[in-house]
């Protein structure tokens, strides 16, 4: 729904769709990011925290969100997006999902999220250079370990789903 055959030729951005807020879905996003990168689509993102059923009051979800931020900060596009629980009361503007600002998940989660956001910002010159390189050569921004060190058997044996550069 967010890309089609030939999208890589247009410089289109792709996102992973309206995914669930679960640890299993986060693990799938790491594999999805690598697959999309190798398909020639350089601008990819995930809904940090997942899109559906993330309960902002749950300690497990807060930890998931922090970890998803850490993953998302290393992706080509970096954004927080999702319909959080519990929903806000209806207003004159209609209904709304729960809070989704980085500071809405408590001081511990916020400190870790803010640190991750600062890290991402510090990488801006590097990311800009990767974008320029991608435009010239077609090299992906997010690079699976198999792409980077294809001749290193030890690297390949440990990296299939969990590591990228």
N, C-alpha and C positions, 0 to 999 in steps of 0.2 A: 504494500500500500504506500510505501514511501520511496520506492525506486523501481526501476524496470530495466530490462535489457538495454544497454547502451547508456545508462545514466553516468557511468564513469567517464564517458567522452564529453559530458557537459559540465563537469566540475560540480555536480550536484552533491548536496549534503544528504546524508542518510541517518535516520535514527532507528533504534531497535524496536520501536512500536510500544504499545501500552502493555508493559510487562508487569508481572506480579512482584511484590516487595518481599522476596524470600532469599535466603542464602543460596538455594539451588539456582535461582534465576541469576543471581550475581555471578556464580560460577559459569553459567552458560554465556553470559555477556563477554567474558574473557575470550572464549572460543569464537563467538560471533564477531568480535572486534577484529580478530586475526583473519578470519575468513573474508570479511568485507575488505580489509586492507589489501589482501592478495588478489581481490577481484578488480582492483584498480580504482576503487572509490576511496579517496583520501580523507574526505570530511565525514567522519562518522561520530555518532554520540549515542549514549544510553540515557535513559531517564534515571538520573542519580537517585538512588533509593527505591527504584522501581516506580511504576505509575499507580498501581492499584493496591489497596488494602494495607498500606503502611500506617500503623497506629503510632502517632506521635507521642503517646503516653507510655508506650512499651519500652522497657530497657533493652530488650532484644532488638527491636527496630532501631533504636538510637545507635546501637553498636553497628548494626547492618548499614545504616546511613553513613556513619563515619567511614567504614571500610569501602563503601561504594564511592564516597567522595575521593578516597585515596586512589581507587582504580580510575575513576572519572578524570582525575587531574592528569593522568598520563594518556588520556585519549585525545584524538585530534580536536574535537569540540568538547567543551566542558560546560555542563548546565545542570542545574537542579530543577526537576520538574516532576510533579506527581499530585494525585488527588489523595491527600492524607486524611486519616481518621483521627479523632472523631470530627464529623462534619460541624461546621459553624452553623448557628441558627439562621434560618431564612431571614432575609432582609428585603428592603425595597428593591434591591438589585437582583433578587432571586436567591437561589441556594448556592452554597459554596462548600468546598472541601475544607479540611482542617488546615492549620498553619503549616507553612512550607518555607519559612525564612530560616537561614542557618542558625539564628539565635533562639528559635522556637523549641529546640530539643534539649534544653538544659545547659548549664554552664560547662560541664565536662565535655559534652559533645561539641558545643560551640567552640571551645578552645582548640579542640583537635581539628574541627572543620576549618576554622580560621587559619590554623597553621598550614593545612593542606592548600588552602586558597593562596596563601602567601608563597608557598613553594611553586604553585602553578604560575603565579605572576612572575616569579624570578626566572622561570624558564621561557619567558616570552621571546627573548632574542634567539634562543635555540629553536623554538617552534617556528618562528618567522623564517629562519634559515632552512628548516626542513620543508616548509611550504614552498619556498622558492625552488629548492632542489626538486621537489615533487613536480612542480610546474615544468621544469626543464627536462627531467629525466624519467619521470613516472615512478620514481622510488616511493614506496608507501611511507607515510609518517610513522604509523604504528607498525613495527616490524616483528613478526614472529621470529623466535629464536632459530627456527629451521631456515628462515630466509637469511639471517645474519651469519650463522655459523654452520652451514650445511655440511661441512667436512668434519665437524667435531662430533663424534659419536656420543661422547659423554654429555655434551650440551644437548643433543637431540633426545637422549634417553630421559632427561629430567624435565624437558621443557614443553612437551606437546600441548598441554592445555593451560598451563599456569604461568608462563613467563613470556614476556615480549619486551622489545626495546622501543 
